C-alpha cells in the first residue's frame, strides 16, 4: 500500500503546483488588464493597395456572404482587390464566384483556378492567390467569414509601425444556434480578450484565417504559407515572431466566422488546431527562454508548453484515478456478488461530511482559480461589449467542455506523434 500512498501524494503535489501556477498566471493577466496601452494616433497619408485572398474548396455555402461583405468594405475600390482561389471544388463554388464578379462590376474580383493535388491543404490555395496579388498588404480571408465594413480601416493604420508584420481582427461566432456553436461563442469571446492582452505586452503569436493582414514583402522575403503545415496561419505568425516582427490585434475590426455545428466537425477542427500547436511550438522551440525574443520567448512560449503539459499530465492522472476506482469496484463486486447492488443509501456521506473531508490545501487554489476564471469571462464580455447569455452553454463550457478539450489534446498528441495525415475539405 505504500506505493499507492506515494502516488496519491504525487497527485496532490501536482494538483497544487498546477493550481498555484494557474493562480499566479491569472493574477499576472489581471495586472495586464489594468495596464493602459499607449494612445498612439495612427494615421495613414494615403490608402495602400490591399489584396484579399479567399481560399475556396467546396465553399458554396459560405462564399457568397464572405465575398459580398468584402465588396462592402469601407475602403477605396481602386485600392482593393479580391482574389478567389477555387481549389478544384466539386460543388458550385466557381459558379457562385462568377455570379459575384457579375454582380459587382465596380469591384476588382478575380477568380483563380488551381488543380487540387493529393495531400494539398489550404496553404497551397493561399500561395496560389499570393502569386497573383499586387497589394502592398495581403489578407487571408476564410470562405465562411463575414467582415464588418470598417475592418480594413481599423487594421491598416497599425502598419505605420515598420516592426508590425501582421494585424489580426477580433473574431466572433456568426449567429450561434445550437449548443456547440454557443459554447464556441463563449470560447471565441475569451480568445479575443486574451489576444488583446497578449497584444498589449507584445506576445501575440497567432494570425487566424478569418481575417489577418500581412506585409506582402515578408512573404517575398520569407516565403508563403508552409504547405506542409496543417495550421499554416499559426506557423506564419510564429515565423514572423521568429524574425523579430510584431503582431497586433485591431480590437474594433470585427469579423464573424461560422463555427462547426456538429460534434464531428468540431472534433476534427480542434484536433487539427491542437496538432498544429504541438508541431509549431516544437518547430520554433529554439525561441524558448531566449531573451532575444523578449517576453514571447521568456514568458509566452514557456506558458504554452506548460499549458500543454498540464493538460496531458492531468488527463493521465485522471485516467489513472478512474481506472483505480473502477478496478476497486470490480473487486468489490467479485468479492460479494449481487449484494454489491443492495446499497444502503442512508449510509452515504452527508454534504457536511464531504466538506469536512475536503483537502482545503487543494480546494482553496482551485476555488480561487474558478473565481478568477469567472472574473475574466466577465471582463472579456465587457471588453467586446457582449451580454452574458446562453447560461446552459456557459455551465457546459466550465464543466464538461474542459474534459472534451482534454480528449482533443490527447488525440492530437497521438496523431502528431505518429504523424497521421490530415486533409482540407
C-alpha positions as CSV (number, residue, x, y, z in Angstrom):
1,X,0.0,0.0,0.0
2,X,3.0,2.3,0.4
3,X,3.3,2.8,-3.4
4,X,-0.4,3.8,-3.5
5,X,0.1,6.4,-0.9
6,X,3.1,7.6,-2.8
7,X,1.0,8.0,-6.0
8,X,-1.7,9.9,-4.1
9,X,0.9,12.2,-2.7
10,X,2.4,12.9,-6.1
11,X,-1.1,13.6,-7.5
12,X,-1.8,16.1,-4.7
13,X,1.6,17.9,-5.2
14,X,1.0,18.1,-9.0
15,X,-2.5,19.5,-8.5
16,X,-1.1,22.0,-6.0
17,X,1.7,23.0,-8.5
18,X,-0.7,23.4,-11.4
19,X,-3.3,25.2,-9.3
20,X,-0.9,27.8,-7.9
21,X,0.7,28.2,-11.3
22,X,-2.7,28.9,-12.8
23,X,-3.4,31.3,-9.9
24,X,-0.2,33.2,-10.5
25,X,-0.8,33.5,-14.2
26,X,-4.4,34.6,-13.5
27,X,-3.1,37.4,-11.3
28,X,-0.4,38.3,-13.9
29,X,-3.0,38.7,-16.6
30,X,-5.3,40.6,-14.3
31,X,-2.5,43.1,-13.9
32,X,-2.1,43.3,-17.7
33,X,-5.8,44.1,-17.9
34,X,-5.2,47.2,-15.8
35,X,-2.3,48.4,-18.0
36,X,-3.1,51.2,-20.3
37,X,-1.8,51.0,-23.8
38,X,0.0,54.0,-25.3
39,X,-2.5,56.2,-27.1
40,X,-0.9,56.5,-30.4
41,X,-2.7,58.3,-33.2
42,X,-2.4,56.0,-36.2
43,X,-2.9,57.9,-39.4
44,X,-2.1,56.9,-43.0
45,X,-1.4,59.6,-45.6
46,X,-2.8,57.5,-48.4
47,X,-4.7,54.2,-48.6
48,X,-2.3,51.4,-49.6
49,X,-3.3,48.8,-52.1
50,X,-4.6,45.7,-50.4
51,X,-5.1,42.2,-51.8
52,X,-7.6,39.9,-50.0
53,X,-7.2,36.2,-50.9
54,X,-10.1,33.8,-50.3
55,X,-9.0,30.2,-50.5
56,X,-12.1,28.1,-51.5
57,X,-12.5,24.4,-51.8
58,X,-16.2,23.3,-51.8
59,X,-17.3,26.5,-50.2
60,X,-20.7,27.0,-51.9
61,X,-22.4,27.6,-48.5
62,X,-20.4,30.5,-47.3
63,X,-18.6,32.1,-50.3
64,X,-21.4,34.4,-51.4
65,X,-21.7,36.1,-48.0
66,X,-18.0,36.3,-47.5
67,X,-17.2,38.0,-50.8
68,X,-20.3,40.2,-50.6
69,X,-19.1,41.5,-47.2
70,X,-15.6,42.2,-48.7
71,X,-17.2,44.2,-51.6
72,X,-19.0,46.3,-48.9
73,X,-15.8,47.3,-47.1
74,X,-15.4,51.0,-46.5
75,X,-12.2,51.1,-48.5
76,X,-11.4,52.7,-51.9
77,X,-12.4,50.3,-54.6
78,X,-9.3,51.2,-56.7
79,X,-7.1,50.2,-53.7
80,X,-8.6,46.8,-53.1
81,X,-8.6,43.5,-55.0
82,X,-10.4,40.3,-54.0
83,X,-8.8,37.0,-55.3
84,X,-10.9,33.9,-55.0
85,X,-8.9,30.7,-55.5
86,X,-11.1,27.8,-56.5
87,X,-9.0,24.8,-55.4
88,X,-10.8,22.4,-57.8
89,X,-14.1,22.4,-55.9
90,X,-16.6,19.6,-56.6
91,X,-19.6,21.8,-55.8
92,X,-20.9,25.2,-57.2
93,X,-18.1,27.3,-55.8
94,X,-16.8,28.5,-59.2
95,X,-20.4,29.4,-60.4
96,X,-21.0,31.4,-57.3
97,X,-17.7,33.2,-57.8
98,X,-18.7,34.1,-61.3
99,X,-22.0,35.4,-60.1
100,X,-20.3,37.7,-57.6
101,X,-18.0,39.0,-60.3
102,X,-21.0,39.8,-62.5
103,X,-22.9,41.4,-59.6
104,X,-20.1,43.7,-58.5
105,X,-18.6,45.1,-61.8
106,X,-17.1,48.1,-59.9
107,X,-15.1,45.8,-57.6
108,X,-11.9,44.1,-58.5
109,X,-12.8,40.4,-58.1
110,X,-10.7,37.8,-59.7
111,X,-11.3,34.0,-59.9
112,X,-8.2,31.8,-60.0
113,X,-8.4,28.1,-60.6
114,X,-6.0,25.7,-59.0
115,X,-5.8,22.0,-59.6
116,X,-6.0,20.0,-56.3
117,X,-3.2,17.5,-55.9
118,X,-3.2,14.7,-53.3
119,X,-2.2,16.0,-49.9
120,X,-2.6,19.7,-50.7
121,X,-4.1,21.9,-48.0
122,X,-5.4,25.5,-47.6
123,X,-1.8,26.8,-47.7
124,X,-1.4,25.7,-51.3
125,X,-4.6,27.6,-52.2
126,X,-3.5,30.8,-50.5
127,X,0.0,30.6,-52.1
128,X,-1.6,30.3,-55.5
129,X,-3.5,33.5,-54.8
130,X,-0.4,35.2,-53.5
131,X,1.3,34.7,-56.9
132,X,-1.5,36.9,-58.4
133,X,-1.6,39.5,-55.6
134,X,-0.5,43.1,-56.3
135,X,-1.1,44.7,-52.9
136,X,1.4,46.2,-50.5
137,X,-0.6,44.3,-47.9
138,X,-2.2,40.8,-48.3
139,X,-5.0,39.4,-46.3
140,X,-6.2,35.9,-45.9
141,X,-10.0,35.5,-45.5
142,X,-11.7,32.2,-44.8
143,X,-14.7,31.5,-47.1
144,X,-17.0,31.1,-44.1
145,X,-16.3,34.6,-42.7
146,X,-18.3,37.9,-42.8
147,X,-16.3,41.1,-42.2
148,X,-17.6,44.4,-40.9
149,X,-17.4,47.5,-43.2
150,X,-14.7,49.2,-41.2
151,X,-12.3,46.2,-40.8
152,X,-9.6,47.4,-43.2
153,X,-9.7,51.0,-42.0
154,X,-9.1,49.7,-38.4
155,X,-6.3,47.3,-39.4
156,X,-4.2,49.2,-42.0
157,X,-3.0,52.1,-39.7
158,X,-1.1,49.6,-37.5
159,X,1.4,49.2,-40.3
160,X,2.7,52.7,-39.7
161,X,5.0,50.9,-37.3
162,X,7.6,49.2,-39.5
163,X,8.1,46.5,-36.9
164,X,4.5,45.3,-37.3
165,X,4.4,42.3,-39.6
166,X,0.7,41.3,-39.3
167,X,-2.5,42.6,-37.9
168,X,-5.4,40.4,-36.9
169,X,-9.1,41.0,-36.3
170,X,-11.5,40.3,-33.4
171,X,-13.4,37.1,-34.3
172,X,-16.9,36.3,-33.1
173,X,-19.1,33.4,-33.9
174,X,-21.8,34.2,-36.5
175,X,-25.3,33.6,-35.3
176,X,-24.8,30.7,-32.8
177,X,-27.8,28.4,-32.7
178,X,-27.1,25.0,-31.2
179,X,-25.1,24.1,-28.0
180,X,-21.8,23.5,-29.9
181,X,-21.9,26.9,-31.6
182,X,-22.9,28.7,-28.3
183,X,-20.1,27.1,-26.4
184,X,-17.7,28.3,-29.2
185,X,-19.3,31.7,-28.9
186,X,-18.0,31.9,-25.4
187,X,-14.7,30.4,-26.4
188,X,-14.2,33.0,-29.1
189,X,-15.0,35.9,-26.8
190,X,-12.4,34.7,-24.3
191,X,-9.9,34.0,-27.1
192,X,-10.3,37.6,-28.5
193,X,-9.9,39.0,-25.0
194,X,-6.7,37.1,-24.3
195,X,-5.3,38.0,-27.7
196,X,-5.9,41.6,-26.7
197,X,-3.9,41.1,-23.5
198,X,-1.1,39.4,-25.5
199,X,-1.1,42.3,-28.0
200,X,-0.7,44.7,-25.0
201,X,2.5,43.1,-23.9
202,X,3.7,42.1,-27.4
203,X,3.4,38.3,-27.0
204,X,0.7,37.8,-29.6
205,X,1.7,34.9,-31.9
206,X,-1.4,33.9,-33.9
207,X,-2.8,35.1,-37.2
208,X,-6.3,33.4,-37.6
209,X,-7.7,32.7,-41.0
210,X,-10.9,34.6,-40.5
211,X,-9.1,37.8,-41.4
212,X,-5.4,38.6,-40.9
213,X,-3.4,41.1,-42.8
214,X,0.3,40.8,-43.7
215,X,3.0,42.9,-45.2
216,X,3.5,41.3,-48.6
217,X,7.2,41.9,-48.7
218,X,7.6,39.5,-45.8
219,X,6.1,36.7,-48.0
220,X,8.6,37.7,-50.7
221,X,11.4,37.6,-48.2
222,X,10.5,34.5,-46.0
223,X,8.2,32.5,-48.3
224,X,4.5,31.9,-48.4
225,X,2.4,29.7,-46.1
226,X,4.0,26.4,-45.2
227,X,2.2,23.9,-47.5
228,X,3.2,21.0,-45.2
229,X,1.6,22.6,-42.2
230,X,-2.0,21.8,-41.1
231,X,-2.2,25.1,-39.2
232,X,-0.4,27.3,-41.7
233,X,-1.7,30.6,-40.2
234,X,-0.2,29.7,-36.8
235,X,3.1,28.7,-38.4
236,X,3.3,32.0,-40.3
237,X,2.6,34.0,-37.1
238,X,5.4,32.2,-35.3
239,X,7.7,32.7,-38.3
240,X,7.1,36.4,-38.2
241,X,7.9,36.5,-34.4
242,X,11.0,34.4,-35.0
243,X,12.2,37.1,-37.5
244,X,11.5,39.9,-35.0
245,X,8.2,41.2,-36.3
246,X,5.2,42.1,-34.1
247,X,1.6,41.0,-34.5
248,X,-1.2,43.4,-33.3
249,X,-4.9,43.0,-32.7
250,X,-7.2,45.6,-34.2
251,X,-9.9,45.4,-31.5
252,X,-12.5,47.3,-33.4
253,X,-12.0,45.2,-36.6
254,X,-14.8,42.7,-36.2
255,X,-15.2,39.5,-38.2
256,X,-17.8,36.8,-37.8
257,X,-17.0,33.2,-38.6
258,X,-19.1,30.1,-39.0
259,X,-18.4,27.7,-36.1
260,X,-18.6,23.9,-36.5
261,X,-22.2,22.9,-35.7
262,X,-21.7,19.2,-35.2
263,X,-19.7,17.1,-32.8
264,X,-17.7,15.5,-35.6
265,X,-16.8,18.8,-37.4
266,X,-15.9,20.5,-34.1
267,X,-13.8,17.5,-33.0
268,X,-11.9,17.4,-36.3
269,X,-11.2,21.2,-36.2
270,X,-10.0,21.2,-32.6
271,X,-7.7,18.1,-33.1
272,X,-6.2,19.8,-36.2
273,X,-5.7,23.1,-34.2
274,X,-4.0,21.3,-31.3
275,X,-1.9,19.2,-33.6
276,X,-0.7,22.4,-35.2
277,X,0.0,23.9,-31.8
278,X,2.2,21.0,-30.8
279,X,4.0,20.8,-34.2
280,X,4.7,24.6,-34.5
281,X,5.8,25.0,-30.9
282,X,8.3,22.2,-31.4
283,X,9.4,23.7,-34.7
284,X,10.2,27.0,-33.1
285,X,11.5,25.5,-29.8
286,X,14.7,27.5,-30.2
287,X,12.9,30.6,-29.2
288,X,12.2,29.1,-25.7
289,X,13.8,31.1,-22.9
290,X,15.7,33.3,-25.3
291,X,16.0,36.9,-24.1
292,X,16.5,37.9,-27.8
293,X,12.7,37.4,-28.3
294,X,11.7,39.3,-25.1
295,X,8.5,38.2,-23.4
296,X,7.5,36.0,-26.3
297,X,10.5,33.7,-25.6
298,X,10.9,34.1,-21.8
299,X,7.2,34.1,-20.9
300,X,4.6,33.2,-23.6
301,X,6.2,30.1,-25.1
302,X,7.1,28.6,-21.7
303,X,3.4,29.2,-20.7
304,X,2.3,27.5,-23.9
305,X,4.5,24.4,-23.1
306,X,3.4,24.4,-19.5
307,X,-0.3,24.5,-20.5
308,X,0.1,21.6,-22.9
309,X,2.0,19.6,-20.4
310,X,-0.6,20.4,-17.7
311,X,-3.5,19.0,-19.9
312,X,-1.6,15.8,-20.7
313,X,-0.4,15.1,-17.2
314,X,-3.8,15.9,-15.6
315,X,-5.5,13.7,-18.2
316,X,-3.2,10.8,-17.4
317,X,-3.7,11.3,-13.7
318,X,-7.4,11.5,-14.1
319,X,-7.4,8.3,-16.2
320,X,-5.3,6.6,-13.6
321,X,-7.7,7.6,-10.8
322,X,-10.7,6.5,-12.8
323,X,-9.1,3.1,-13.6
324,X,-8.2,2.6,-10.0
325,X,-11.7,3.3,-8.8
326,X,-13.3,1.1,-11.4
327,X,-10.8,-1.7,-10.6
328,X,-11.6,-1.3,-6.9
329,X,-15.4,-1.6,-7.5
330,X,-14.9,-4.6,-9.8
331,X,-13.0,-6.3,-7.0
332,X,-15.8,-5.5,-4.6
333,X,-18.4,-7.0,-6.9
334,X,-16.3,-10.1,-7.4
335,X,-16.0,-10.4,-3.6
336,X,-19.7,-10.0,-2.6
337,X,-21.5,-10.8,-5.8
338,X,-25.0,-9.4,-6.3
339,X,-25.1,-8.0,-2.8
340,X,-22.9,-5.2,-4.3
341,X,-26.1,-3.6,-5.7
342,X,-28.0,-3.6,-2.4
343,X,-26.6,-0.3,-1.3
344,X,-27.9,1.4,1.8
345,X,-28.2,5.0,0.6
346,X,-28.7,6.1,4.2
347,X,-25.1,5.3,4.8
348,X,-23.9,7.6,2.0
349,X,-21.8,10.5,3.4
350,X,-23.7,13.8,4.1
351,X,-22.8,17.1,2.5
352,X,-21.3,18.2,5.8
353,X,-19.1,15.1,5.9
354,X,-17.9,15.7,2.4
355,X,-17.0,19.3,3.2
356,X,-15.1,18.2,6.3
357,X,-13.2,15.6,4.3
358,X,-12.1,18.0,1.7
359,X,-8.4,18.8,1.4
360,X,-8.5,22.5,1.9
361,X,-5.0,22.9,0.7
362,X,-6.2,21.6,-2.7
363,X,-9.6,23.1,-2.6
364,X,-8.5,26.7,-2.0
365,X,-6.4,27.3,-5.1
366,X,-8.9,25.5,-7.3
367,X,-11.7,27.6,-5.9
368,X,-9.8,30.9,-6.3
369,X,-8.9,29.8,-9.8
370,X,-12.5,29.3,-10.7
371,X,-13.4,32.8,-9.3
372,X,-10.6,34.3,-11.4
373,X,-11.9,32.5,-14.4
374,X,-15.4,33.9,-13.9
375,X,-13.9,37.4,-13.5
376,X,-12.0,37.0,-16.8
377,X,-15.2,35.9,-18.6
378,X,-16.9,39.0,-17.2
379,X,-14.0,41.2,-18.3
380,X,-14.0,39.5,-21.7
381,X,-17.7,40.2,-22.3
382,X,-17.3,43.8,-21.2
383,X,-14.3,44.3,-23.4
384,X,-16.1,43.0,-26.5
385,X,-19.4,44.7,-25.5
386,X,-21.2,41.4,-25.3
387,X,-24.0,40.5,-23.0
388,X,-23.9,37.4,-20.8
389,X,-26.2,34.9,-22.4
390,X,-26.6,31.1,-23.1
391,X,-26.4,30.1,-19.4
392,X,-26.6,26.3,-20.2
393,X,-23.7,26.8,-22.7
394,X,-21.7,28.6,-20.0
395,X,-22.2,25.8,-17.5
396,X,-21.2,23.3,-20.1
397,X,-18.2,25.4,-21.1
398,X,-17.0,25.5,-17.5
399,X,-17.6,21.9,-16.6
400,X,-18.0,19.4,-19.5
401,X,-16.1,21.2,-22.2
402,X,-12.7,21.1,-20.4
403,X,-12.9,17.3,-20.3
404,X,-13.7,17.2,-24.0
405,X,-10.8,19.5,-24.7
406,X,-8.5,17.1,-22.8
407,X,-9.5,14.4,-25.2
408,X,-8.9,16.8,-28.1
409,X,-5.4,17.3,-26.8
410,X,-4.7,13.6,-26.2
411,X,-5.9,12.6,-29.7
412,X,-3.9,15.5,-31.2
413,X,-0.8,14.4,-29.3
414,X,-1.2,10.8,-30.5
415,X,-1.8,11.8,-34.1
416,X,1.1,14.2,-34.1
417,X,3.4,11.6,-32.6
418,X,2.6,9.1,-35.3
419,X,2.2,11.8,-38.0
420,X,-1.2,10.7,-39.3
421,X,-2.3,12.5,-42.4
422,X,-4.8,15.4,-42.4
423,X,-6.8,16.8,-45.3
424,X,-8.6,20.0,-46.2
425,X,-12.2,19.6,-47.2
